[in-house]
Amino acid sequence: MSITATEFKSNLGKYLLLAATEDIFITRNGKVVAKLSNPNQDRVDIARSLFGVLPADMTF
């Protein structure tokens, strides 16, 4: 998702919540100046990629 810096400033709370599920690119004068993302996204992606790989009878 791409939004302007003004939009981000006006709706900070909304975009902080959205950043948990998707990357948000903040633009100023039509150019991307920042990226807001979930710091744990790499871990989430790795965990999702393992679903179905491990045997169902395996316990931790």
C-alpha positions in Angstrom: 0.0 0.0 0.0 1.3 3.5 -0.8 0.1 6.6 1.0 1.2 10.2 1.2 3.0 11.6 4.3 0.0 13.9 5.0 -2.4 10.9 4.9 0.0 9.0 7.2 0.2 11.9 9.7 -3.6 12.3 9.8 -4.3 8.6 10.3 -1.3 7.3 12.2 -3.2 4.8 14.3 -4.9 3.2 11.4 -1.6 2.7 9.5 0.2 1.3 12.5 -2.5 -1.4 12.7 -2.3 -2.1 9.0 1.5 -2.4 9.1 1.0 -5.6 11.1 -0.4 -7.3 8.0 1.1 -5.4 5.0 3.9 -3.1 4.1 3.0 0.6 3.8 5.1 2.9 1.6 5.0 6.6 2.6 5.5 9.1 -0.2 6.3 12.7 -0.3 6.1 14.6 -3.6 5.5 11.3 -5.4 8.6 9.6 -4.2 8.8 6.9 -1.5 10.5 8.2 1.6 9.8 5.5 4.1 8.5 2.0 4.5 6.4 0.9 7.5 6.4 -2.8 8.1 6.1 -5.5 10.7 9.5 -6.2 12.3 8.5 -9.9 12.8 7.3 -10.4 9.2 10.3 -12.6 8.3 9.5 -14.9 11.2 5.8 -15.0 10.2 6.7 -15.8 6.6 9.1 -18.6 7.7 6.4 -20.1 10.0 3.8 -20.0 7.3 6.2 -21.7 4.8 6.6 -24.6 7.3 2.8 -25.5 7.5 2.3 -28.8 5.9 6.0 -29.6 5.8 6.3 -31.2 9.2 4.5 -34.5 9.9 1.2 -34.0 11.7 2.2 -36.5 14.5 5.3 -34.5 15.4 5.1 -32.8 18.8 7.2 -30.0 20.4 
